[in-house]
């Protein structure tokens, strides 16, 4: 049997100033889980720290510069062809106005409404944490 690919991915829960809405992005149709919504972030590149990935990905995806953030949690999800280790950060303040820098749709959503949107399977682990009122440190 072929060995599964292993990926380390940084995800950001970007909060609005009132701490009641979270920024989500729609995945491009051509990617896995195309059309579903996700938390911004991406793969950690070789030689890159998680924080460097957070900064790079949020600049590339939504055009913001992160100021204040904390680590929320780590979790793994086993897909058919790969295992992804997610490193999740809560982002509280940033510079710039978020926009779909890769021409993707973005939107602010109330934390309580996250279940009304379709996400890739792994994201529901994080959504359960958020919806259960487990707030960032």
N, CA, C and O atoms as a GROMACS GRO file, in nm:
protein
  548
    1UNK      N    1   0.083  -0.118   0.000
    1UNK     CA    2   0.000   0.000   0.000
    1UNK      C    3   0.088   0.125   0.000
    1UNK      O    4   0.191   0.129   0.067
    2UNK      N    5   0.046   0.226  -0.075
    2UNK     CA    6   0.121   0.350  -0.086
    2UNK      C    7   0.112   0.431   0.043
    2UNK      O    8   0.007   0.439   0.106
    3UNK      N    9   0.226   0.491   0.081
    3UNK     CA   10   0.226   0.573   0.202
    3UNK      C   11   0.154   0.705   0.174
    3UNK      O   12   0.170   0.765   0.068
    4UNK      N   13   0.076   0.748   0.272
    4UNK     CA   14   0.000   0.871   0.256
    4UNK      C   15   0.092   0.993   0.262
    4UNK      O   16   0.194   0.994   0.332
    5UNK      N   17   0.052   1.094   0.189
    5UNK     CA   18   0.122   1.221   0.195
    5UNK      C   19   0.091   1.288   0.330
    5UNK      O   20  -0.022   1.280   0.378
    6UNK      N   21   0.191   1.352   0.389
    6UNK     CA   22   0.173   1.421   0.516
    6UNK      C   23   0.190   1.570   0.491
    6UNK      O   24   0.289   1.613   0.433
    7UNK      N   25   0.093   1.650   0.535
    7UNK     CA   26   0.100   1.795   0.519
    7UNK      C   27   0.077   1.864   0.652
    7UNK      O   28  -0.001   1.817   0.735
    8UNK      N   29   0.146   1.974   0.672
    8UNK     CA   30   0.124   2.061   0.787
    8UNK      C   31   0.062   2.188   0.732
    8UNK      O   32   0.118   2.252   0.643
    9UNK      N   33  -0.054   2.224   0.787
    9UNK     CA   34  -0.131   2.338   0.736
    9UNK      C   35  -0.164   2.432   0.851
    9UNK      O   36  -0.204   2.388   0.959
   10UNK      N   37  -0.146   2.561   0.827
   10UNK     CA   38  -0.184   2.663   0.924
   10UNK      C   39  -0.322   2.716   0.884
   10UNK      O   40  -0.345   2.748   0.768
   11UNK      N   41  -0.412   2.724   0.981
   11UNK     CA   42  -0.546   2.782   0.959
   11UNK      C   43  -0.565   2.899   1.052
   11UNK      O   44  -0.518   2.898   1.166
   12UNK      N   45  -0.634   3.002   1.003
   12UNK     CA   46  -0.657   3.122   1.083
   12UNK      C   47  -0.806   3.144   1.106
   12UNK      O   48  -0.885   3.141   1.012
   13UNK      N   49  -0.841   3.165   1.232
   13UNK     CA   50  -0.975   3.208   1.268
   13UNK      C   51  -0.962   3.359   1.289
   13UNK      O   52  -0.919   3.406   1.394
   14UNK      N   53  -1.001   3.435   1.186
   14UNK     CA   54  -0.984   3.580   1.188
   14UNK      C   55  -1.112   3.642   1.241
   14UNK      O   56  -1.218   3.632   1.179
   15UNK      N   57  -1.102   3.708   1.358
   15UNK     CA   58  -1.218   3.768   1.424
   15UNK      C   59  -1.232   3.914   1.386
   15UNK      O   60  -1.133   3.985   1.369
   16UNK      N   61  -1.358   3.959   1.372
   16UNK     CA   62  -1.382   4.102   1.352
   16UNK      C   63  -1.359   4.174   1.485
   16UNK      O   64  -1.347   4.108   1.589
   17UNK      N   65  -1.353   4.308   1.486
   17UNK     CA   66  -1.325   4.379   1.611
   17UNK      C   67  -1.426   4.350   1.723
   17UNK      O   68  -1.389   4.355   1.841
   18UNK      N   69  -1.551   4.321   1.690
   18UNK     CA   70  -1.652   4.292   1.792
   18UNK      C   71  -1.641   4.148   1.845
   18UNK      O   72  -1.711   4.112   1.938
   19UNK      N   73  -1.553   4.067   1.784
   19UNK     CA   74  -1.532   3.927   1.824
   19UNK      C   75  -1.659   3.843   1.809
   19UNK      O   76  -1.679   3.748   1.885
   20UNK      N   77  -1.744   3.877   1.712
   20UNK     CA   78  -1.865   3.796   1.692
   20UNK      C   79  -1.875   3.740   1.550
   20UNK      O   80  -1.965   3.661   1.521
   21UNK      N   81  -1.785   3.780   1.462
   21UNK     CA   82  -1.785   3.727   1.326
   21UNK      C   83  -1.645   3.683   1.287
   21UNK      O   84  -1.544   3.736   1.334
   22UNK      N   85  -1.641   3.582   1.198
   22UNK     CA   86  -1.518   3.519   1.154
   22UNK      C   87  -1.512   3.526   1.002
   22UNK      O   88  -1.614   3.511   0.935
   23UNK      N   89  -1.394   3.550   0.950
   23UNK     CA   90  -1.374   3.558   0.805
   23UNK      C   91  -1.357   3.418   0.747
   23UNK      O   92  -1.275   3.340   0.795
   24UNK      N   93  -1.434   3.387   0.643
   24UNK     CA   94  -1.418   3.259   0.573
   24UNK      C   95  -1.402   3.288   0.423
   24UNK      O   96  -1.445   3.392   0.374
   25UNK      N   97  -1.342   3.193   0.353
   25UNK     CA   98  -1.313   3.206   0.210
   25UNK      C   99  -1.371   3.086   0.136
   25UNK      O  100  -1.379   2.976   0.190
   26UNK      N  101  -1.410   3.108   0.012
   26UNK     CA  102  -1.462   2.997  -0.069
   26UNK      C  103  -1.349   2.937  -0.152
   26UNK      O  104  -1.274   3.009  -0.218
   27UNK      N  105  -1.338   2.805  -0.148
   27UNK     CA  106  -1.233   2.735  -0.223
   27UNK      C  107  -1.262   2.742  -0.373
   27UNK      O  108  -1.377   2.730  -0.414
   28UNK      N  109  -1.158   2.761  -0.454
   28UNK     CA  110  -1.177   2.761  -0.600
   28UNK      C  111  -1.234   2.628  -0.647
   28UNK      O  112  -1.201   2.522  -0.593
   29UNK      N  113  -1.318   2.633  -0.748
   29UNK     CA  114  -1.383   2.512  -0.801
   29UNK      C  115  -1.282   2.406  -0.847
   29UNK      O  116  -1.311   2.287  -0.841
   30UNK      N  117  -1.165   2.450  -0.893
   30UNK     CA  118  -1.067   2.355  -0.949
   30UNK      C  119  -0.988   2.279  -0.842
   30UNK      O  120  -0.917   2.184  -0.874
   31UNK      N  121  -0.998   2.320  -0.716
   31UNK     CA  122  -0.925   2.253  -0.607
   31UNK      C  123  -1.010   2.146  -0.542
   31UNK      O  124  -1.132   2.140  -0.561
   32UNK      N  125  -0.944   2.058  -0.462
   32UNK     CA  126  -1.019   1.962  -0.379
   32UNK      C  127  -1.121   2.040  -0.297
   32UNK      O  128  -1.091   2.149  -0.249
   33UNK      N  129  -1.237   1.985  -0.281
   33UNK     CA  130  -1.345   2.049  -0.205
   33UNK      C  131  -1.383   2.185  -0.265
   33UNK      O  132  -1.424   2.276  -0.192
   34UNK      N  133  -1.368   2.198  -0.395
   34UNK     CA  134  -1.399   2.323  -0.464
   34UNK      C  135  -1.542   2.368  -0.436
   34UNK      O  136  -1.635   2.288  -0.436
   35UNK      N  137  -1.557   2.499  -0.411
   35UNK     CA  138  -1.688   2.557  -0.384
   35UNK      C  139  -1.724   2.556  -0.236
   35UNK      O  140  -1.814   2.630  -0.195
   36UNK      N  141  -1.655   2.475  -0.156
   36UNK     CA  142  -1.682   2.476  -0.012
   36UNK      C  143  -1.610   2.595   0.052
   36UNK      O  144  -1.519   2.653  -0.008
   37UNK      N  145  -1.651   2.629   0.172
   37UNK     CA  146  -1.591   2.741   0.244
   37UNK      C  147  -1.481   2.687   0.336
   37UNK      O  148  -1.483   2.570   0.373
   38UNK      N  149  -1.387   2.774   0.373
   38UNK     CA  150  -1.276   2.734   0.458
   38UNK      C  151  -1.226   2.854   0.538
   38UNK      O  152  -1.259   2.969   0.509
   39UNK      N  153  -1.146   2.822   0.638
   39UNK     CA  154  -1.075   2.925   0.712
   39UNK      C  155  -0.946   2.954   0.633
   39UNK      O  156  -0.883   2.861   0.585
   40UNK      N  157  -0.907   3.080   0.620
   40UNK     CA  158  -0.786   3.111   0.543
   40UNK      C  159  -0.663   3.043   0.603
   40UNK      O  160  -0.657   3.017   0.723
   41UNK      N  161  -0.566   3.016   0.518
   41UNK     CA  162  -0.442   2.952   0.560
   41UNK      C  163  -0.383   2.871   0.448
   41UNK      O  164  -0.425   2.883   0.333
   42UNK      N  165  -0.287   2.788   0.482
   42UNK     CA  166  -0.226   2.705   0.379
   42UNK      C  167  -0.110   2.624   0.431
   42UNK      O  168  -0.081   2.622   0.551
   43UNK      N  169  -0.045   2.555   0.338
   43UNK     CA  170   0.063   2.462   0.370
   43UNK      C  171   0.187   2.534   0.422
   43UNK      O  172   0.223   2.642   0.375
   44UNK      N  173   0.250   2.472   0.521
   44UNK     CA  174   0.378   2.519   0.570
   44UNK      C  175   0.484   2.472   0.471
   44UNK      O  176   0.496   2.352   0.443
   45UNK      N  177   0.561   2.566   0.417
   45UNK     CA  178   0.666   2.533   0.320
   45UNK      C  179   0.792   2.488   0.394
   45UNK      O  180   0.810   2.521   0.511
   46UNK      N  181   0.878   2.414   0.325
   46UNK     CA  182   1.004   2.366   0.383
   46UNK      C  183   1.084   2.484   0.436
   46UNK      O  184   1.104   2.584   0.366
   47UNK      N  185   1.131   2.473   0.561
   47UNK     CA  186   1.213   2.576   0.621
   47UNK      C  187   1.135   2.694   0.678
   47UNK      O  188   1.194   2.790   0.728
   48UNK      N  189   1.004   2.687   0.671
   48UNK     CA  190   0.918   2.797   0.718
   48UNK      C  191   0.859   2.761   0.854
   48UNK      O  192   0.824   2.645   0.878
   49UNK      N  193   0.848   2.859   0.944
   49UNK     CA  194   0.782   2.835   1.072
   49UNK      C  195   0.631   2.849   1.053
   49UNK      O  196   0.585   2.901   0.952
   50UNK      N  197   0.556   2.803   1.152
   50UNK     CA  198   0.410   2.818   1.146
   50UNK      C  199   0.371   2.965   1.138
   50UNK      O  200   0.279   3.002   1.064
   51UNK      N  201   0.439   3.050   1.214
   51UNK     CA  202   0.407   3.193   1.217
   51UNK      C  203   0.439   3.257   1.082
   51UNK      O  204   0.363   3.341   1.033
   52UNK      N  205   0.551   3.219   1.022
   52UNK     CA  206   0.584   3.270   0.888
   52UNK      C  207   0.478   3.228   0.788
   52UNK      O  208   0.442   3.306   0.699
   53UNK      N  209   0.428   3.106   0.801
   53UNK     CA  210   0.321   3.059   0.712
   53UNK      C  211   0.193   3.141   0.734
   53UNK      O  212   0.128   3.181   0.638
   54UNK      N  213   0.158   3.164   0.860
   54UNK     CA  214   0.040   3.244   0.891
   54UNK      C  215   0.051   3.381   0.823
   54UNK      O  216  -0.042   3.424   0.755
   55UNK      N  217   0.163   3.447   0.841
   55UNK     CA  218   0.183   3.579   0.781
   55UNK      C  219   0.175   3.574   0.628
   55UNK      O  220   0.105   3.653   0.567
   56UNK      N  221   0.247   3.479   0.568
   56UNK     CA  222   0.252   3.468   0.422
   56UNK      C  223   0.115   3.436   0.364
   56UNK      O  224   0.070   3.501   0.270
   57UNK      N  225   0.051   3.334   0.419
   57UNK     CA  226  -0.077   3.290   0.363
   57UNK      C  227  -0.186   3.397   0.375
   57UNK      O  228  -0.264   3.416   0.282
   58UNK      N  229  -0.192   3.467   0.488
   58UNK     CA  230  -0.298   3.567   0.504
   58UNK      C  231  -0.273   3.688   0.415
   58UNK      O  232  -0.367   3.752   0.370
   59UNK      N  233  -0.147   3.718   0.389
   59UNK     CA  234  -0.115   3.823   0.291
   59UNK      C  235  -0.156   3.777   0.151
   59UNK      O  236  -0.223   3.851   0.078
   60UNK      N  237  -0.116   3.655   0.112
   60UNK     CA  238  -0.146   3.603  -0.022
   60UNK      C  239  -0.295   3.585  -0.046
   60UNK      O  240  -0.345   3.618  -0.153
   61UNK      N  241  -0.368   3.532   0.054
   61UNK     CA  242  -0.509   3.498   0.035
   61UNK      C  243  -0.604   3.615   0.053
   61UNK      O  244  -0.695   3.634  -0.029
   62UNK      N  245  -0.585   3.693   0.159
   62UNK     CA  246  -0.683   3.798   0.189
   62UNK      C  247  -0.622   3.937   0.208
   62UNK      O  248  -0.692   4.030   0.248
   63UNK      N  249  -0.492   3.951   0.179
   63UNK     CA  250  -0.430   4.082   0.176
   63UNK      C  251  -0.420   4.155   0.310
   63UNK      O  252  -0.431   4.277   0.314
   64UNK      N  253  -0.401   4.080   0.418
   64UNK     CA  254  -0.389   4.146   0.549
   64UNK      C  255  -0.254   4.116   0.612
   64UNK      O  256  -0.190   4.015   0.582
   65UNK      N  257  -0.212   4.205   0.701
   65UNK     CA  258  -0.092   4.188   0.780
   65UNK      C  259  -0.135   4.166   0.924
   65UNK      O  260  -0.199   4.252   0.984
   66UNK      N  261  -0.101   4.050   0.978
   66UNK     CA  262  -0.145   4.011   1.112
   66UNK      C  263  -0.067   4.087   1.219
   66UNK      O  264   0.055   4.101   1.211
   67UNK      N  265  -0.141   4.136   1.320
   67UNK     CA  266  -0.078   4.202   1.435
   67UNK      C  267  -0.089   4.117   1.560
   67UNK      O  268   0.013   4.080   1.619
   68UNK      N  269  -0.210   4.086   1.603
   68UNK     CA  270  -0.232   4.019   1.731
   68UNK      C  271  -0.297   3.883   1.707
   68UNK      O  272  -0.402   3.874   1.643
   69UNK      N  273  -0.236   3.777   1.758
   69UNK     CA  274  -0.288   3.642   1.737
   69UNK      C  275  -0.244   3.553   1.853
   69UNK      O  276  -0.148   3.584   1.924
   70UNK      N  277  -0.316   3.441   1.871
   70UNK     CA  278  -0.274   3.339   1.967
   70UNK      C  279  -0.298   3.201   1.905
   70UNK      O  280  -0.382   3.185   1.817
   71UNK      N  281  -0.222   3.104   1.953
   71UNK     CA  282  -0.240   2.966   1.910
   71UNK      C  283  -0.367   2.913   1.976
   71UNK      O  284  -0.385   2.928   2.097
   72UNK      N  285  -0.455   2.851   1.899
   72UNK     CA  286  -0.579   2.794   1.953
   72UNK      C  287  -0.564   2.645   1.978
   72UNK      O  288  -0.588   2.598   2.090
   73UNK      N  289  -0.526   2.570   1.874
   73UNK     CA  290  -0.524   2.424   1.886
   73UNK      C  291  -0.449   2.363   1.768
   73UNK      O  292  -0.425   2.429   1.667
   74UNK      N  293  -0.413   2.236   1.782
   74UNK     CA  294  -0.360   2.153   1.674
   74UNK      C  295  -0.449   2.030   1.664
   74UNK      O  296  -0.496   1.980   1.766
   75UNK      N  297  -0.471   1.983   1.544
   75UNK     CA  298  -0.542   1.856   1.527
   75UNK      C  299  -0.502   1.794   1.394
   75UNK      O  300  -0.455   1.862   1.304
   76UNK      N  301  -0.523   1.662   1.384
   76UNK     CA  302  -0.492   1.590   1.260
   76UNK      C  303  -0.622   1.540   1.199
   76UNK      O  304  -0.718   1.509   1.269
   77UNK      N  305  -0.623   1.534   1.066
   77UNK     CA  306  -0.736   1.474   0.996
   77UNK      C  307  -0.680   1.380   0.891
   77UNK      O  308  -0.591   1.416   0.813
   78UNK      N  309  -0.733   1.259   0.889
   78UNK     CA  310  -0.687   1.154   0.800
   78UNK      C  311  -0.781   1.146   0.679
   78UNK      O  312  -0.893   1.097   0.691
   79UNK      N  313  -0.734   1.194   0.565
   79UNK     CA  314  -0.809   1.180   0.440
   79UNK      C  315  -0.764   1.051   0.371
   79UNK      O  316  -0.668   0.988   0.414
   80UNK      N  317  -0.833   1.015   0.267
   80UNK     CA  318  -0.802   0.890   0.196
   80UNK      C  319  -0.659   0.887   0.146
   80UNK      O  320  -0.592   0.784   0.155
   81UNK      N  321  -0.611   1.000   0.092
   81UNK     CA  322  -0.479   1.003   0.029
   81UNK      C  323  -0.373   1.078   0.108
   81UNK      O  324  -0.256   1.075   0.071
   82UNK      N  325  -0.412   1.144   0.218
   82UNK     CA  326  -0.314   1.221   0.294
   82UNK      C  327  -0.359   1.241   0.437
   82UNK      O  328  -0.476   1.228   0.471
   83UNK      N  329  -0.262   1.274   0.520
   83UNK     CA  330  -0.287   1.313   0.659
   83UNK      C  331  -0.247   1.459   0.671
   83UNK      O  332  -0.136   1.498   0.633
   84UNK      N  333  -0.339   1.539   0.723
   84UNK     CA  334  -0.309   1.681   0.740
   84UNK      C  335  -0.306   1.714   0.888
   84UNK      O  336  -0.401   1.685   0.962
   85UNK      N  337  -0.196   1.775   0.930
   85UNK     CA  338  -0.186   1.828   1.066
   85UNK      C  339  -0.218   1.977   1.057
   85UNK      O  340  -0.149   2.052   0.989
   86UNK      N  341  -0.323   2.018   1.125
   86UNK     CA  342  -0.366   2.158   1.125
   86UNK      C  343  -0.315   2.228   1.250
   86UNK      O  344  -0.325   2.175   1.360
   87UNK      N  345  -0.261   2.347   1.231
   87UNK     CA  346  -0.218   2.433   1.339
   87UNK      C  347  -0.306   2.558   1.328
   87UNK      O  348  -0.302   2.630   1.228
   88UNK      N  349  -0.387   2.583   1.432
   88UNK     CA  350  -0.490   2.686   1.423
   88UNK      C  351  -0.453   2.805   1.512
   88UNK      O  352  -0.416   2.789   1.628
   89UNK      N  353  -0.465   2.923   1.454
   89UNK     CA  354  -0.442   3.048   1.527
   89UNK      C  355  -0.566   3.134   1.522
   89UNK      O  356  -0.635   3.140   1.420
   90UNK      N  357  -0.596   3.200   1.632
   90UNK     CA  358  -0.698   3.304   1.636
   90UNK      C  359  -0.629   3.436   1.608
   90UNK      O  360  -0.529   3.469   1.672
   91UNK      N  361  -0.683   3.512   1.514
   91UNK     CA  362  -0.627   3.642   1.478
   91UNK      C  363  -0.726   3.749   1.524
   91UNK      O  364  -0.842   3.748   1.486
   92UNK      N  365  -0.676   3.842   1.609
   92UNK     CA  366  -0.762   3.945   1.668
   92UNK      C  367  -0.748   4.081   1.604
   92UNK      O  368  -0.844   4.158   1.601
   93UNK      N  369  -0.631   4.112   1.554
   93UNK     CA  370  -0.615   4.242   1.489
   93UNK      C  371  -0.519   4.227   1.372
   93UNK      O  372  -0.429   4.143   1.372
   94UNK      N  373  -0.542   4.311   1.272
   94UNK     CA  374  -0.465   4.304   1.149
   94UNK      C  375  -0.472   4.439   1.079
   94UNK      O  376  -0.556   4.523   1.109
   95UNK      N  377  -0.381   4.455   0.986
   95UNK     CA  378  -0.375   4.576   0.905
   95UNK      C  379  -0.429   4.543   0.767
   95UNK      O  380  -0.398   4.438   0.711
   96UNK      N  381  -0.509   4.633   0.712
   96UNK     CA  382  -0.565   4.612   0.579
   96UNK      C  383  -0.710   4.568   0.587
   96UNK      O  384  -0.758   4.526   0.691
   97UNK      N  385  -0.777   4.580   0.474
   97UNK     CA  386  -0.917   4.537   0.463
   97UNK      C  387  -0.917   4.405   0.388
   97UNK      O  388  -0.875   4.401   0.272
   98UNK      N  389  -0.962   4.295   0.450
   98UNK     CA  390  -0.958   4.166   0.381
   98UNK      C  391  -1.037   4.166   0.250
   98UNK      O  392  -1.147   4.221   0.242
   99UNK      N  393  -0.979   4.104   0.148
   99UNK     CA  394  -1.047   4.085   0.020
   99UNK      C  395  -0.996   3.956  -0.042
   99UNK      O  396  -0.891   3.904  -0.002
  100UNK      N  397  -1.069   3.906  -0.139
  100UNK     CA  398  -1.030   3.781  -0.204
  100UNK      C  399  -0.916   3.806  -0.301
  100UNK      O  400  -0.939   3.827  -0.421
  101UNK      N  401  -0.795   3.804  -0.250
  101UNK     CA  402  -0.677   3.838  -0.330
  101UNK      C  403  -0.652   3.738  -0.442
  101UNK      O  404  -0.584   3.769  -0.540
  102UNK      N  405  -0.705   3.617  -0.428
  102UNK     CA  406  -0.692   3.514  -0.532
  102UNK      C  407  -0.825   3.501  -0.608
  102UNK      O  408  -0.855   3.396  -0.664
  103UNK      N  409  -0.903   3.609  -0.608
  103UNK     CA  410  -1.035   3.616  -0.674
  103UNK      C  411  -1.138   3.522  -0.614
  103UNK      O  412  -1.236   3.487  -0.680
  104UNK      N  413  -1.117   3.479  -0.490
  104UNK     CA  414  -1.212   3.393  -0.422
  104UNK      C  415  -1.315   3.480  -0.347
  104UNK      O  416  -1.286   3.594  -0.309
  105UNK      N  417  -1.432   3.424  -0.328
  105UNK     CA  418  -1.532   3.493  -0.246
  105UNK      C  419  -1.490   3.484  -0.100
  105UNK      O  420  -1.437   3.381  -0.056
  106UNK      N  421  -1.512   3.592  -0.026
  106UNK     CA  422  -1.490   3.590   0.118
  106UNK      C  423  -1.613   3.647   0.184
  106UNK      O  424  -1.690   3.719   0.121
  107UNK      N  425  -1.632   3.616   0.311
  107UNK     CA  426  -1.744   3.675   0.385
  107UNK      C  427  -1.719   3.663   0.534
  107UNK      O  428  -1.647   3.575   0.580
  108UNK      N  429  -1.780   3.754   0.608
  108UNK     CA  430  -1.782   3.748   0.753
  108UNK      C  431  -1.906   3.672   0.793
  108UNK      O  432  -2.014   3.695   0.738
  109UNK      N  433  -1.891   3.582   0.888
  109UNK     CA  434  -2.005   3.501   0.933
  109UNK      C  435  -2.006   3.495   1.085
  109UNK      O  436  -1.901   3.484   1.149
  110UNK      N  437  -2.125   3.504   1.141
  110UNK     CA  438  -2.138   3.492   1.286
  110UNK      C  439  -2.094   3.352   1.326
  110UNK      O  440  -2.128   3.254   1.260
  111UNK      N  441  -2.019   3.344   1.436
  111UNK     CA  442  -1.968   3.214   1.481
  111UNK      C  443  -2.081   3.112   1.499
  111UNK      O  444  -2.061   2.994   1.472
  112UNK      N  445  -2.198   3.157   1.543
  112UNK     CA  446  -2.311   3.066   1.566
  112UNK      C  447  -2.367   3.010   1.436
  112UNK      O  448  -2.436   2.908   1.438
  113UNK      N  449  -2.338   3.075   1.322
  113UNK     CA  450  -2.393   3.034   1.193
  113UNK      C  451  -2.298   2.948   1.110
  113UNK      O  452  -2.330   2.915   0.996
  114UNK      N  453  -2.184   2.912   1.164
  114UNK     CA  454  -2.086   2.836   1.087
  114UNK      C  455  -2.143   2.705   1.032
  114UNK      O  456  -2.104   2.662   0.924
  115UNK      N  457  -2.232   2.641   1.105
  115UNK     CA  458  -2.288   2.513   1.060
  115UNK      C  459  -2.381   2.527   0.940
  115UNK      O  460  -2.417   2.427   0.878
  116UNK      N  461  -2.420   2.650   0.906
  116UNK     CA  462  -2.510   2.670   0.792
  116UNK      C  463  -2.435   2.677   0.660
  116UNK      O  464  -2.496   2.694   0.555
  117UNK      N  465  -2.303   2.665   0.665
  117UNK     CA  466  -2.218   2.676   0.548
  117UNK      C  467  -2.145   2.542   0.529
  117UNK      O  468  -2.113   2.475   0.627
  118UNK      N  469  -2.119   2.504   0.404
  118UNK     CA  470  -2.050   2.377   0.377
  118UNK      C  471  -1.898   2.397   0.378
  118UNK      O  472  -1.845   2.480   0.305
  119UNK      N  473  -1.830   2.317   0.462
  119UNK     CA  474  -1.685   2.320   0.476
  119UNK      C  475  -1.628   2.182   0.444
  119UNK      O  476  -1.702   2.084   0.444
  120UNK      N  477  -1.496   2.173   0.414
  120UNK     CA  478  -1.432   2.041   0.405
  120UNK      C  479  -1.444   1.968   0.539
  120UNK      O  480  -1.455   2.032   0.644
  121UNK      N  481  -1.442   1.835   0.538
  121UNK     CA  482  -1.466   1.758   0.661
  121UNK      C  483  -1.380   1.797   0.781
  121UNK      O  484  -1.432   1.806   0.892
  122UNK      N  485  -1.252   1.820   0.762
  122UNK     CA  486  -1.164   1.849   0.876
  122UNK      C  487  -1.204   1.977   0.949
  122UNK      O  488  -1.185   1.986   1.070
  123UNK      N  489  -1.257   2.074   0.878
  123UNK     CA  490  -1.290   2.204   0.938
  123UNK      C  491  -1.395   2.193   1.048
  123UNK      O  492  -1.402   2.279   1.136
  124UNK      N  493  -1.476   2.088   1.044
  124UNK     CA  494  -1.582   2.075   1.146
  124UNK      C  495  -1.527   2.048   1.285
  124UNK      O  496  -1.596   2.072   1.384
  125UNK      N  497  -1.404   1.997   1.294
  125UNK     CA  498  -1.340   1.980   1.425
  125UNK      C  499  -1.322   2.117   1.489
  125UNK      O  500  -1.353   2.136   1.606
  126UNK      N  501  -1.272   2.211   1.412
  126UNK     CA  502  -1.254   2.348   1.460
  126UNK      C  503  -1.388   2.417   1.483
  126UNK      O  504  -1.406   2.486   1.583
  127UNK      N  505  -1.481   2.398   1.392
  127UNK     CA  506  -1.614   2.461   1.406
  127UNK      C  507  -1.681   2.416   1.535
  127UNK      O  508  -1.743   2.498   1.604
  128UNK      N  509  -1.669   2.288   1.569
  128UNK     CA  510  -1.727   2.240   1.695
  128UNK      C  511  -1.666   2.313   1.814
  128UNK      O  512  -1.737   2.350   1.907
  129UNK      N  513  -1.535   2.334   1.811
  129UNK     CA  514  -1.466   2.408   1.919
  129UNK      C  515  -1.524   2.549   1.932
  129UNK      O  516  -1.556   2.595   2.041
  130UNK      N  517  -1.537   2.615   1.818
  130UNK     CA  518  -1.586   2.753   1.818
  130UNK      C  519  -1.731   2.759   1.865
  130UNK      O  520  -1.767   2.842   1.948
  131UNK      N  521  -1.814   2.670   1.811
  131UNK     CA  522  -1.957   2.673   1.844
  131UNK      C  523  -1.985   2.632   1.988
  131UNK      O  524  -2.086   2.672   2.045
  132UNK      N  525  -1.897   2.554   2.046
  132UNK     CA  526  -1.914   2.516   2.187
  132UNK      C  527  -1.869   2.627   2.281
  132UNK      O  528  -1.857   2.608   2.402
  133UNK      N  529  -1.844   2.742   2.223
  133UNK     CA  530  -1.811   2.858   2.305
  133UNK      C  531  -1.670   2.859   2.359
  133UNK      O  532  -1.637   2.936   2.449
  134UNK      N  533  -1.587   2.773   2.302
  134UNK     CA  534  -1.449   2.770   2.347
  134UNK      C  535  -1.378   2.886   2.277
  134UNK      O  536  -1.339   2.877   2.160
  135UNK      N  537  -1.365   2.993   2.352
  135UNK     CA  538  -1.309   3.115   2.297
  135UNK      C  539  -1.157   3.109   2.307
  135UNK      O  540  -1.100   3.036   2.388
  136UNK      N  541  -1.093   3.189   2.221
  136UNK     CA  542  -0.946   3.194   2.226
  136UNK      C  543  -0.896   3.247   2.360
  136UNK      O  544  -0.969   3.314   2.433
  137UNK      N  545  -0.773   3.217   2.389
  137UNK     CA  546  -0.712   3.262   2.516
  137UNK      C  547  -0.708   3.412   2.528
  137UNK      O  548  -0.660   3.466   2.628
   0.00000   0.00000   0.00000
